[in-house]
Amino acid sequence: MVNNCKERQKVAEKSWKIIIGLGNPGERYRNSRHNAGFMTLAVMAKQRCFSDPIRFRNSLVTKGAIEGQRVVLAWPQTYMNHSGRAAKELLSFYKAYTATLLVINDDL
């Protein structure tokens, strides 16, 4: 069992880390508190010199590195109640573990 855990850790270290910023798409919600996740990712992407996001299935995504880790930043283009669909697509495509997923959202 210990060997299995060590192997899984090695795979996780090499796999993509996914950071999803939750919000609602569209101009109507652009500066609302519900888009805290979107706004946080925008700042992160700019500070880390990530390229402009591109459309991937139900999200806008950009890829880069943070402290040597491969990272995907994702803005789901579904509304908040359906963001799980977009997250599942990203985890599946990048073969990432839920342990390597960070979700940023407004919790008010």
Biopython code that builds the backbone (N, CA, C, O; Angstrom):
import numpy as np
from Bio.PDB.StructureBuilder import StructureBuilder

atoms = [
    (1, "MET", "N", (0.823, -1.201, 0.000)),
    (1, "MET", "CA", (0.000, 0.000, 0.000)),
    (1, "MET", "C", (0.867, 1.265, 0.000)),
    (1, "MET", "O", (0.538, 2.243, -0.672)),
    (2, "VAL", "N", (1.957, 1.246, 0.741)),
    (2, "VAL", "CA", (2.824, 2.418, 0.794)),
    (2, "VAL", "C", (3.371, 2.729, -0.595)),
    (2, "VAL", "O", (3.408, 3.892, -0.997)),
    (3, "ASN", "N", (3.797, 1.703, -1.331)),
    (3, "ASN", "CA", (4.318, 1.923, -2.683)),
    (3, "ASN", "C", (3.262, 2.578, -3.557)),
    (3, "ASN", "O", (3.576, 3.484, -4.329)),
    (4, "ASN", "N", (2.023, 2.138, -3.450)),
    (4, "ASN", "CA", (0.943, 2.713, -4.226)),
    (4, "ASN", "C", (0.780, 4.197, -3.901)),
    (4, "ASN", "O", (0.582, 5.005, -4.808)),
    (5, "CYS", "N", (0.859, 4.563, -2.639)),
    (5, "CYS", "CA", (0.740, 5.966, -2.239)),
    (5, "CYS", "C", (1.887, 6.785, -2.802)),
    (5, "CYS", "O", (1.677, 7.903, -3.273)),
    (6, "LYS", "N", (3.086, 6.248, -2.761)),
    (6, "LYS", "CA", (4.244, 6.967, -3.297)),
    (6, "LYS", "C", (4.098, 7.169, -4.797)),
    (6, "LYS", "O", (4.416, 8.240, -5.314)),
    (7, "GLU", "N", (3.624, 6.159, -5.489)),
    (7, "GLU", "CA", (3.422, 6.266, -6.938)),
    (7, "GLU", "C", (2.358, 7.314, -7.262)),
    (7, "GLU", "O", (2.526, 8.109, -8.187)),
    (8, "ARG", "N", (1.284, 7.314, -6.513)),
    (8, "ARG", "CA", (0.226, 8.296, -6.742)),
    (8, "ARG", "C", (0.740, 9.714, -6.494)),
    (8, "ARG", "O", (0.368, 10.645, -7.208)),
    (9, "GLN", "N", (1.595, 9.877, -5.483)),
    (9, "GLN", "CA", (2.173, 11.192, -5.193)),
    (9, "GLN", "C", (3.045, 11.658, -6.352)),
    (9, "GLN", "O", (2.990, 12.826, -6.737)),
    (10, "LYS", "N", (3.850, 10.755, -6.911)),
    (10, "LYS", "CA", (4.704, 11.105, -8.049)),
    (10, "LYS", "C", (3.867, 11.552, -9.242)),
    (10, "LYS", "O", (4.199, 12.531, -9.910)),
    (11, "VAL", "N", (2.789, 10.835, -9.503)),
    (11, "VAL", "CA", (1.901, 11.191, -10.608)),
    (11, "VAL", "C", (1.262, 12.544, -10.348)),
    (11, "VAL", "O", (1.190, 13.380, -11.249)),
    (12, "ALA", "N", (0.797, 12.766, -9.124)),
    (12, "ALA", "CA", (0.149, 14.037, -8.779)),
    (12, "ALA", "C", (1.114, 15.205, -8.935)),
    (12, "ALA", "O", (0.705, 16.285, -9.363)),
    (13, "GLU", "N", (2.380, 15.010, -8.598)),
    (13, "GLU", "CA", (3.362, 16.079, -8.716)),
    (13, "GLU", "C", (3.597, 16.462, -10.166)),
    (13, "GLU", "O", (3.900, 17.618, -10.462)),
    (14, "LYS", "N", (3.458, 15.503, -11.074)),
    (14, "LYS", "CA", (3.690, 15.761, -12.496)),
    (14, "LYS", "C", (2.428, 16.214, -13.214)),
    (14, "LYS", "O", (2.494, 16.748, -14.322)),
    (15, "SER", "N", (1.286, 16.001, -12.587)),
    (15, "SER", "CA", (0.032, 16.304, -13.261)),
    (15, "SER", "C", (-0.281, 17.801, -13.205)),
    (15, "SER", "O", (0.340, 18.560, -12.461)),
    (16, "TRP", "N", (-1.249, 18.190, -14.004)),
    (16, "TRP", "CA", (-1.706, 19.578, -14.027)),
    (16, "TRP", "C", (-2.439, 19.899, -12.742)),
    (16, "TRP", "O", (-3.190, 19.071, -12.226)),
    (17, "LYS", "N", (-2.228, 21.080, -12.231)),
    (17, "LYS", "CA", (-3.026, 21.626, -11.140)),
    (17, "LYS", "C", (-4.060, 22.524, -11.806)),
    (17, "LYS", "O", (-3.735, 23.263, -12.735)),
    (18, "ILE", "N", (-5.283, 22.464, -11.344)),
    (18, "ILE", "CA", (-6.352, 23.247, -11.959)),
    (18, "ILE", "C", (-6.922, 24.213, -10.923)),
    (18, "ILE", "O", (-7.300, 23.815, -9.821)),
    (19, "ILE", "N", (-6.974, 25.478, -11.298)),
    (19, "ILE", "CA", (-7.586, 26.495, -10.445)),
    (19, "ILE", "C", (-8.791, 27.040, -11.206)),
    (19, "ILE", "O", (-8.663, 27.602, -12.294)),
    (20, "ILE", "N", (-9.950, 26.859, -10.610)),
    (20, "ILE", "CA", (-11.191, 27.306, -11.231)),
    (20, "ILE", "C", (-11.730, 28.500, -10.447)),
    (20, "ILE", "O", (-11.928, 28.426, -9.234)),
    (21, "GLY", "N", (-11.958, 29.581, -11.148)),
    (21, "GLY", "CA", (-12.568, 30.760, -10.541)),
    (21, "GLY", "C", (-14.040, 30.779, -10.917)),
    (21, "GLY", "O", (-14.385, 30.852, -12.097)),
    (22, "LEU", "N", (-14.893, 30.714, -9.928)),
    (22, "LEU", "CA", (-16.328, 30.679, -10.220)),
    (22, "LEU", "C", (-16.896, 32.080, -10.384)),
    (22, "LEU", "O", (-16.426, 33.047, -9.784)),
    (23, "GLY", "N", (-17.913, 32.152, -11.209)),
    (23, "GLY", "CA", (-18.618, 33.396, -11.466)),
    (23, "GLY", "C", (-19.728, 33.134, -12.457)),
    (23, "GLY", "O", (-19.982, 31.991, -12.835)),
    (24, "ASN", "N", (-20.379, 34.180, -12.871)),
    (24, "ASN", "CA", (-21.423, 34.091, -13.891)),
    (24, "ASN", "C", (-20.945, 34.835, -15.129)),
    (24, "ASN", "O", (-20.447, 35.956, -15.023)),
    (25, "PRO", "N", (-21.088, 34.234, -16.285)),
    (25, "PRO", "CA", (-20.641, 34.904, -17.509)),
    (25, "PRO", "C", (-21.558, 36.070, -17.878)),
    (25, "PRO", "O", (-22.710, 36.138, -17.450)),
    (26, "GLY", "N", (-21.028, 36.962, -18.662)),
    (26, "GLY", "CA", (-21.836, 38.063, -19.178)),
    (26, "GLY", "C", (-21.558, 39.386, -18.509)),
    (26, "GLY", "O", (-21.109, 39.451, -17.364)),
    (27, "GLU", "N", (-21.834, 40.430, -19.247)),
    (27, "GLU", "CA", (-21.591, 41.798, -18.797)),
    (27, "GLU", "C", (-22.401, 42.147, -17.547)),
    (27, "GLU", "O", (-21.931, 42.893, -16.689)),
    (28, "ARG", "N", (-23.596, 41.615, -17.448)),
    (28, "ARG", "CA", (-24.484, 41.925, -16.328)),
    (28, "ARG", "C", (-23.840, 41.623, -14.976)),
    (28, "ARG", "O", (-24.084, 42.334, -14.001)),
    (29, "TYR", "N", (-23.018, 40.571, -14.911)),
    (29, "TYR", "CA", (-22.428, 40.135, -13.644)),
    (29, "TYR", "C", (-20.966, 40.540, -13.484)),
    (29, "TYR", "O", (-20.358, 40.262, -12.451)),
    (30, "ARG", "N", (-20.404, 41.186, -14.483)),
    (30, "ARG", "CA", (-18.959, 41.450, -14.543)),
    (30, "ARG", "C", (-18.350, 41.907, -13.214)),
    (30, "ARG", "O", (-17.362, 41.320, -12.772)),
    (31, "ASN", "N", (-18.896, 42.911, -12.578)),
    (31, "ASN", "CA", (-18.293, 43.441, -11.356)),
    (31, "ASN", "C", (-19.073, 43.105, -10.090)),
    (31, "ASN", "O", (-18.945, 43.799, -9.081)),
    (32, "SER", "N", (-19.871, 42.056, -10.133)),
    (32, "SER", "CA", (-20.634, 41.674, -8.941)),
    (32, "SER", "C", (-19.775, 40.789, -8.038)),
    (32, "SER", "O", (-18.800, 40.187, -8.488)),
    (33, "ARG", "N", (-20.146, 40.719, -6.770)),
    (33, "ARG", "CA", (-19.384, 39.897, -5.827)),
    (33, "ARG", "C", (-19.404, 38.420, -6.216)),
    (33, "ARG", "O", (-18.497, 37.671, -5.853)),
    (34, "HIS", "N", (-20.426, 38.003, -6.946)),
    (34, "HIS", "CA", (-20.510, 36.604, -7.376)),
    (34, "HIS", "C", (-19.372, 36.238, -8.331)),
    (34, "HIS", "O", (-19.084, 35.059, -8.535)),
    (35, "ASN", "N", (-18.738, 37.232, -8.904)),
    (35, "ASN", "CA", (-17.634, 36.981, -9.829)),
    (35, "ASN", "C", (-16.268, 37.116, -9.175)),
    (35, "ASN", "O", (-15.271, 37.354, -9.858)),
    (36, "ALA", "N", (-16.217, 36.968, -7.867)),
    (36, "ALA", "CA", (-14.940, 37.059, -7.152)),
    (36, "ALA", "C", (-13.930, 36.063, -7.699)),
    (36, "ALA", "O", (-12.746, 36.382, -7.804)),
    (37, "GLY", "N", (-14.373, 34.874, -8.046)),
    (37, "GLY", "CA", (-13.473, 33.862, -8.610)),
    (37, "GLY", "C", (-12.909, 34.291, -9.951)),
    (37, "GLY", "O", (-11.715, 34.139, -10.206)),
    (38, "PHE", "N", (-13.764, 34.824, -10.809)),
    (38, "PHE", "CA", (-13.320, 35.327, -12.117)),
    (38, "PHE", "C", (-12.271, 36.427, -11.938)),
    (38, "PHE", "O", (-11.226, 36.425, -12.588)),
    (39, "MET", "N", (-12.581, 37.367, -11.038)),
    (39, "MET", "CA", (-11.691, 38.507, -10.842)),
    (39, "MET", "C", (-10.342, 38.077, -10.255)),
    (39, "MET", "O", (-9.298, 38.595, -10.649)),
    (40, "THR", "N", (-10.367, 37.140, -9.323)),
    (40, "THR", "CA", (-9.128, 36.644, -8.722)),
    (40, "THR", "C", (-8.238, 35.990, -9.764)),
    (40, "THR", "O", (-7.031, 36.226, -9.796)),
    (41, "LEU", "N", (-8.842, 35.160, -10.622)),
    (41, "LEU", "CA", (-8.048, 34.506, -11.673)),
    (41, "LEU", "C", (-7.473, 35.515, -12.651)),
    (41, "LEU", "O", (-6.348, 35.348, -13.123)),
    (42, "ALA", "N", (-8.225, 36.553, -12.959)),
    (42, "ALA", "CA", (-7.726, 37.571, -13.882)),
    (42, "ALA", "C", (-6.462, 38.227, -13.323)),
    (42, "ALA", "O", (-5.500, 38.459, -14.056)),
    (43, "VAL", "N", (-6.470, 38.521, -12.037)),
    (43, "VAL", "CA", (-5.294, 39.116, -11.399)),
    (43, "VAL", "C", (-4.131, 38.127, -11.403)),
    (43, "VAL", "O", (-3.002, 38.493, -11.727)),
    (44, "MET", "N", (-4.409, 36.874, -11.042)),
    (44, "MET", "CA", (-3.361, 35.849, -11.039)),
    (44, "MET", "C", (-2.741, 35.697, -12.421)),
    (44, "MET", "O", (-1.519, 35.656, -12.560)),
    (45, "ALA", "N", (-3.583, 35.614, -13.436)),
    (45, "ALA", "CA", (-3.100, 35.423, -14.805)),
    (45, "ALA", "C", (-2.209, 36.580, -15.234)),
    (45, "ALA", "O", (-1.174, 36.374, -15.868)),
    (46, "LYS", "N", (-2.610, 37.787, -14.888)),
    (46, "LYS", "CA", (-1.819, 38.960, -15.262)),
    (46, "LYS", "C", (-0.488, 38.983, -14.518)),
    (46, "LYS", "O", (0.555, 39.227, -15.124)),
    (47, "GLN", "N", (-0.516, 38.733, -13.217)),
    (47, "GLN", "CA", (0.706, 38.747, -12.416)),
    (47, "GLN", "C", (1.699, 37.675, -12.854)),
    (47, "GLN", "O", (2.911, 37.881, -12.785)),
    (48, "ARG", "N", (1.187, 36.537, -13.302)),
    (48, "ARG", "CA", (2.046, 35.403, -13.674)),
    (48, "ARG", "C", (2.325, 35.346, -15.170)),
    (48, "ARG", "O", (2.919, 34.383, -15.655)),
    (49, "CYS", "N", (1.901, 36.371, -15.903)),
    (49, "CYS", "CA", (2.133, 36.470, -17.357)),
    (49, "CYS", "C", (1.558, 35.287, -18.138)),
    (49, "CYS", "O", (2.179, 34.803, -19.084)),
    (50, "PHE", "N", (0.383, 34.830, -17.744)),
    (50, "PHE", "CA", (-0.307, 33.793, -18.506)),
    (50, "PHE", "C", (-0.837, 34.435, -19.786)),
    (50, "PHE", "O", (-1.088, 35.639, -19.817)),
    (51, "SER", "N", (-1.004, 33.652, -20.826)),
    (51, "SER", "CA", (-1.560, 34.175, -22.074)),
    (51, "SER", "C", (-3.060, 34.426, -21.915)),
    (51, "SER", "O", (-3.668, 34.010, -20.928)),
    (52, "ASP", "N", (-3.643, 35.106, -22.891)),
    (52, "ASP", "CA", (-5.086, 35.346, -22.859)),
    (52, "ASP", "C", (-5.827, 34.010, -22.891)),
    (52, "ASP", "O", (-5.413, 33.087, -23.592)),
    (53, "PRO", "N", (-6.918, 33.905, -22.135)),
    (53, "PRO", "CA", (-7.686, 32.654, -22.114)),
    (53, "PRO", "C", (-8.312, 32.348, -23.475)),
    (53, "PRO", "O", (-8.665, 33.247, -24.239)),
    (54, "ILE", "N", (-8.436, 31.056, -23.749)),
    (54, "ILE", "CA", (-9.109, 30.587, -24.956)),
    (54, "ILE", "C", (-10.272, 29.696, -24.548)),
    (54, "ILE", "O", (-10.308, 29.172, -23.435)),
    (55, "ARG", "N", (-11.208, 29.534, -25.449)),
    (55, "ARG", "CA", (-12.388, 28.699, -25.178)),
    (55, "ARG", "C", (-12.007, 27.231, -25.222)),
    (55, "ARG", "O", (-11.370, 26.777, -26.172)),
    (56, "PHE", "N", (-12.396, 26.491, -24.197)),
    (56, "PHE", "CA", (-12.241, 25.039, -24.161)),
    (56, "PHE", "C", (-13.516, 24.464, -23.575)),
    (56, "PHE", "O", (-13.777, 24.602, -22.380)),
    (57, "ARG", "N", (-14.300, 23.824, -24.410)),
    (57, "ARG", "CA", (-15.588, 23.265, -24.011)),
    (57, "ARG", "C", (-16.421, 24.309, -23.276)),
    (57, "ARG", "O", (-16.803, 25.313, -23.876)),
    (58, "ASN", "N", (-16.715, 24.099, -21.983)),
    (58, "ASN", "CA", (-17.571, 25.026, -21.238)),
    (58, "ASN", "C", (-16.801, 26.030, -20.392)),
    (58, "ASN", "O", (-17.341, 26.568, -19.425)),
    (59, "SER", "N", (-15.540, 26.289, -20.747)),
    (59, "SER", "CA", (-14.707, 27.201, -19.954)),
    (59, "SER", "C", (-13.819, 28.052, -20.849)),
    (59, "SER", "O", (-13.627, 27.760, -22.029)),
    (60, "LEU", "N", (-13.290, 29.102, -20.258)),
    (60, "LEU", "CA", (-12.159, 29.820, -20.830)),
    (60, "LEU", "C", (-10.956, 29.357, -20.019)),
    (60, "LEU", "O", (-11.029, 29.305, -18.791)),
    (61, "VAL", "N", (-9.852, 29.020, -20.679)),
    (61, "VAL", "CA", (-8.685, 28.502, -19.968)),
    (61, "VAL", "C", (-7.395, 29.143, -20.467)),
    (61, "VAL", "O", (-7.296, 29.597, -21.607)),
    (62, "THR", "N", (-6.434, 29.163, -19.592)),
    (62, "THR", "CA", (-5.072, 29.530, -19.941)),
    (62, "THR", "C", (-4.152, 28.637, -19.119)),
    (62, "THR", "O", (-4.507, 28.219, -18.017)),
    (63, "LYS", "N", (-2.982, 28.347, -19.650)),
    (63, "LYS", "CA", (-2.047, 27.449, -18.978)),
    (63, "LYS", "C", (-0.719, 28.151, -18.737)),
    (63, "LYS", "O", (-0.329, 29.054, -19.478)),
    (64, "GLY", "N", (-0.039, 27.719, -17.693)),
    (64, "GLY", "CA", (1.270, 28.266, -17.377)),
    (64, "GLY", "C", (1.863, 27.519, -16.202)),
    (64, "GLY", "O", (1.515, 26.368, -15.942)),
    (65, "ALA", "N", (2.754, 28.176, -15.501)),
    (65, "ALA", "CA", (3.407, 27.563, -14.344)),
    (65, "ALA", "C", (3.397, 28.527, -13.173)),
    (65, "ALA", "O", (3.547, 29.738, -13.336)),
    (66, "ILE", "N", (3.219, 27.965, -12.001)),
    (66, "ILE", "CA", (3.320, 28.707, -10.750)),
    (66, "ILE", "C", (4.237, 27.897, -9.852)),
    (66, "ILE", "O", (3.936, 26.754, -9.506)),
    (67, "GLU", "N", (5.357, 28.498, -9.477)),
    (67, "GLU", "CA", (6.354, 27.841, -8.630)),
    (67, "GLU", "C", (6.713, 26.449, -9.153)),
    (67, "GLU", "O", (6.809, 25.492, -8.385)),
    (68, "GLY", "N", (6.909, 26.351, -10.453)),
    (68, "GLY", "CA", (7.346, 25.102, -11.069)),
    (68, "GLY", "C", (6.257, 24.076, -11.322)),
    (68, "GLY", "O", (6.534, 23.009, -11.870)),
    (69, "GLN", "N", (5.035, 24.373, -10.937)),
    (69, "GLN", "CA", (3.914, 23.452, -11.149)),
    (69, "GLN", "C", (3.135, 23.865, -12.389)),
    (69, "GLN", "O", (2.878, 25.049, -12.605)),
    (70, "ARG", "N", (2.762, 22.880, -13.202)),
    (70, "ARG", "CA", (1.932, 23.168, -14.373)),
    (70, "ARG", "C", (0.516, 23.474, -13.889)),
    (70, "ARG", "O", (-0.081, 22.701, -13.141)),
    (71, "VAL", "N", (-0.007, 24.621, -14.334)),
    (71, "VAL", "CA", (-1.294, 25.100, -13.822)),
    (71, "VAL", "C", (-2.217, 25.493, -14.969)),
    (71, "VAL", "O", (-1.797, 26.116, -15.944)),
    (72, "VAL", "N", (-3.468, 25.120, -14.829)),
    (72, "VAL", "CA", (-4.535, 25.567, -15.718)),
    (72, "VAL", "C", (-5.420, 26.508, -14.908)),
    (72, "VAL", "O", (-5.896, 26.146, -13.833)),
    (73, "LEU", "N", (-5.638, 27.705, -15.419)),
    (73, "LEU", "CA", (-6.606, 28.624, -14.825)),
    (73, "LEU", "C", (-7.862, 28.535, -15.670)),
    (73, "LEU", "O", (-7.787, 28.614, -16.896)),
    (74, "ALA", "N", (-9.015, 28.373, -15.037)),
    (74, "ALA", "CA", (-10.257, 28.175, -15.794)),
    (74, "ALA", "C", (-11.391, 29.032, -15.257)),
    (74, "ALA", "O", (-11.619, 29.128, -14.050)),
    (75, "TRP", "N", (-12.092, 29.650, -16.195)),
    (75, "TRP", "CA", (-13.281, 30.447, -15.920)),
    (75, "TRP", "C", (-14.464, 29.706, -16.554)),
    (75, "TRP", "O", (-14.682, 29.846, -17.757)),
    (76, "PRO", "N", (-15.233, 28.926, -15.791)),
    (76, "PRO", "CA", (-16.384, 28.250, -16.388)),
    (76, "PRO", "C", (-17.350, 29.262, -16.997)),
    (76, "PRO", "O", (-17.622, 30.306, -16.404)),
    (77, "GLN", "N", (-17.860, 28.950, -18.168)),
    (77, "GLN", "CA", (-18.801, 29.836, -18.839)),
    (77, "GLN", "C", (-20.231, 29.350, -18.681)),
    (77, "GLN", "O", (-21.132, 29.771, -19.405)),
    (78, "THR", "N", (-20.419, 28.464, -17.729)),
    (78, "THR", "CA", (-21.751, 28.051, -17.309)),
    (78, "THR", "C", (-22.117, 28.961, -16.137)),
    (78, "THR", "O", (-21.244, 29.621, -15.573)),
    (79, "TYR", "N", (-23.358, 29.003, -15.776)),
    (79, "TYR", "CA", (-23.705, 29.758, -14.580)),
    (79, "TYR", "C", (-23.288, 28.957, -13.358)),
    (79, "TYR", "O", (-23.024, 27.758, -13.453)),
    (80, "MET", "N", (-23.229, 29.616, -12.220)),
    (80, "MET", "CA", (-22.711, 29.006, -10.989)),
    (80, "MET", "C", (-23.298, 27.624, -10.712)),
    (80, "MET", "O", (-22.564, 26.702, -10.356)),
    (81, "ASN", "N", (-24.593, 27.474, -10.868)),
    (81, "ASN", "CA", (-25.240, 26.201, -10.533)),
    (81, "ASN", "C", (-24.817, 25.051, -11.435)),
    (81, "ASN", "O", (-25.080, 23.892, -11.112)),
    (82, "HIS", "N", (-24.169, 25.341, -12.555)),
    (82, "HIS", "CA", (-23.749, 24.289, -13.482)),
    (82, "HIS", "C", (-22.241, 24.229, -13.648)),
    (82, "HIS", "O", (-21.751, 23.582, -14.574)),
    (83, "SER", "N", (-21.494, 24.888, -12.771)),
    (83, "SER", "CA", (-20.037, 24.938, -12.906)),
    (83, "SER", "C", (-19.388, 23.576, -12.680)),
    (83, "SER", "O", (-18.264, 23.353, -13.129)),
    (84, "GLY", "N", (-20.063, 22.678, -12.006)),
    (84, "GLY", "CA", (-19.533, 21.324, -11.803)),
    (84, "GLY", "C", (-19.302, 20.602, -13.119)),
    (84, "GLY", "O", (-18.365, 19.813, -13.240)),
    (85, "ARG", "N", (-20.150, 20.868, -14.106)),
    (85, "ARG", "CA", (-19.977, 20.270, -15.433)),
    (85, "ARG", "C", (-18.632, 20.673, -16.039)),
    (85, "ARG", "O", (-17.890, 19.834, -16.551)),
    (86, "ALA", "N", (-18.340, 21.951, -15.972)),
    (86, "ALA", "CA", (-17.090, 22.460, -16.521)),
    (86, "ALA", "C", (-15.896, 21.890, -15.750)),
    (86, "ALA", "O", (-14.889, 21.518, -16.353)),
    (87, "ALA", "N", (-16.004, 21.820, -14.428)),
    (87, "ALA", "CA", (-14.923, 21.275, -13.611)),
    (87, "ALA", "C", (-14.658, 19.813, -13.966)),
    (87, "ALA", "O", (-13.505, 19.399, -14.086)),
    (88, "LYS", "N", (-15.706, 19.050, -14.131)),
    (88, "LYS", "CA", (-15.558, 17.635, -14.483)),
    (88, "LYS", "C", (-14.865, 17.475, -15.834)),
    (88, "LYS", "O", (-14.007, 16.607, -15.995)),
    (89, "GLU", "N", (-15.231, 18.302, -16.796)),
    (89, "GLU", "CA", (-14.576, 18.251, -18.115)),
    (89, "GLU", "C", (-13.078, 18.519, -18.007)),
    (89, "GLU", "O", (-12.268, 17.830, -18.627)),
    (90, "LEU", "N", (-12.723, 19.517, -17.221)),
    (90, "LEU", "CA", (-11.314, 19.883, -17.073)),
    (90, "LEU", "C", (-10.524, 18.786, -16.370)),
    (90, "LEU", "O", (-9.434, 18.424, -16.813)),
    (91, "LEU", "N", (-11.064, 18.258, -15.281)),
    (91, "LEU", "CA", (-10.386, 17.173, -14.574)),
    (91, "LEU", "C", (-10.167, 15.973, -15.481)),
    (91, "LEU", "O", (-9.097, 15.365, -15.470)),
    (92, "SER", "N", (-11.164, 15.642, -16.252)),
    (92, "SER", "CA", (-11.069, 14.505, -17.155)),
    (92, "SER", "C", (-10.041, 14.746, -18.259)),
    (92, "SER", "O", (-9.192, 13.891, -18.509)),
    (93, "PHE", "N", (-10.109, 15.890, -18.912)),
    (93, "PHE", "CA", (-9.212, 16.181, -20.025)),
    (93, "PHE", "C", (-7.752, 16.226, -19.584)),
    (93, "PHE", "O", (-6.880, 15.678, -20.257)),
    (94, "TYR", "N", (-7.488, 16.878, -18.457)),
    (94, "TYR", "CA", (-6.112, 17.021, -17.973)),
    (94, "TYR", "C", (-5.669, 15.858, -17.086)),
    (94, "TYR", "O", (-4.558, 15.866, -16.555)),
    (95, "LYS", "N", (-6.532, 14.866, -16.930)),
    (95, "LYS", "CA", (-6.235, 13.700, -16.105)),
    (95, "LYS", "C", (-5.717, 14.121, -14.727)),
    (95, "LYS", "O", (-4.716, 13.609, -14.226)),
    (96, "ALA", "N", (-6.431, 15.063, -14.146)),
    (96, "ALA", "CA", (-6.048, 15.619, -12.847)),
    (96, "ALA", "C", (-6.889, 14.994, -11.741)),
    (96, "ALA", "O", (-8.008, 14.535, -11.972)),
    (97, "TYR", "N", (-6.338, 14.986, -10.562)),
    (97, "TYR", "CA", (-7.039, 14.487, -9.389)),
    (97, "TYR", "C", (-7.801, 15.629, -8.727)),
    (97, "TYR", "O", (-7.407, 16.790, -8.839)),
    (98, "THR", "N", (-8.885, 15.302, -8.041)),
    (98, "THR", "CA", (-9.615, 16.344, -7.323)),
    (98, "THR", "C", (-8.726, 16.990, -6.256)),
    (98, "THR", "O", (-8.948, 18.139, -5.873)),
    (99, "ALA", "N", (-7.728, 16.258, -5.780)),
    (99, "ALA", "CA", (-6.795, 16.805, -4.791)),
    (99, "ALA", "C", (-5.922, 17.915, -5.382)),
    (99, "ALA", "O", (-5.307, 18.682, -4.641)),
    (100, "THR", "N", (-5.869, 18.002, -6.711)),
    (100, "THR", "CA", (-5.053, 19.037, -7.355)),
    (100, "THR", "C", (-5.928, 20.171, -7.892)),
    (100, "THR", "O", (-5.476, 20.994, -8.687)),
    (101, "LEU", "N", (-7.169, 20.201, -7.453)),
    (101, "LEU", "CA", (-8.134, 21.211, -7.900)),
    (101, "LEU", "C", (-8.351, 22.248, -6.793)),
    (101, "LEU", "O", (-8.556, 21.902, -5.629)),
    (102, "LEU", "N", (-8.300, 23.517, -7.180)),
    (102, "LEU", "CA", (-8.609, 24.602, -6.253)),
    (102, "LEU", "C", (-9.746, 25.408, -6.873)),
    (102, "LEU", "O", (-9.680, 25.802, -8.038)),
    (103, "VAL", "N", (-10.780, 25.644, -6.085)),
    (103, "VAL", "CA", (-11.920, 26.415, -6.565)),
    (103, "VAL", "C", (-11.983, 27.715, -5.765)),
    (103, "VAL", "O", (-11.973, 27.710, -4.534)),
    (104, "ILE", "N", (-12.048, 28.822, -6.495)),
    (104, "ILE", "CA", (-12.130, 30.141, -5.861)),
    (104, "ILE", "C", (-13.521, 30.699, -6.120)),
    (104, "ILE", "O", (-13.958, 30.796, -7.266)),
    (105, "ASN", "N", (-14.209, 31.064, -5.053)),
    (105, "ASN", "CA", (-15.568, 31.592, -5.208)),
    (105, "ASN", "C", (-15.916, 32.556, -4.091)),
    (105, "ASN", "O", (-15.227, 32.636, -3.074)),
    (106, "ASP", "N", (-16.993, 33.281, -4.302)),
    (106, "ASP", "CA", (-17.571, 34.162, -3.296)),
    (106, "ASP", "C", (-18.382, 33.273, -2.361)),
    (106, "ASP", "O", (-19.193, 32.470, -2.821)),
    (107, "ASP", "N", (-18.174, 33.405, -1.073)),
    (107, "ASP", "CA", (-18.862, 32.549, -0.119)),
    (107, "ASP", "C", (-19.756, 33.366, 0.808)),
    (107, "ASP", "O", (-20.025, 32.958, 1.938)),
    (108, "LEU", "N", (-20.212, 34.513, 0.329)),
    (108, "LEU", "CA", (-21.039, 35.373, 1.169)),
    (108, "LEU", "C", (-22.477, 34.921, 1.156)),
    (108, "LEU", "O", (-23.322, 35.531, 1.811)),
]
sb = StructureBuilder()
sb.init_structure("model")
sb.init_model(0)
sb.init_chain("A")
sb.init_seg("    ")
for serial, (resi, resn, name, xyz) in enumerate(atoms, 1):
    if name == "N":
        sb.init_residue(resn, " ", resi, " ")
    sb.init_atom(name, np.array(xyz, "f"), 0.0, 1.0, " ", f" {name:<3s}", serial, name[0])
structure = sb.get_structure()
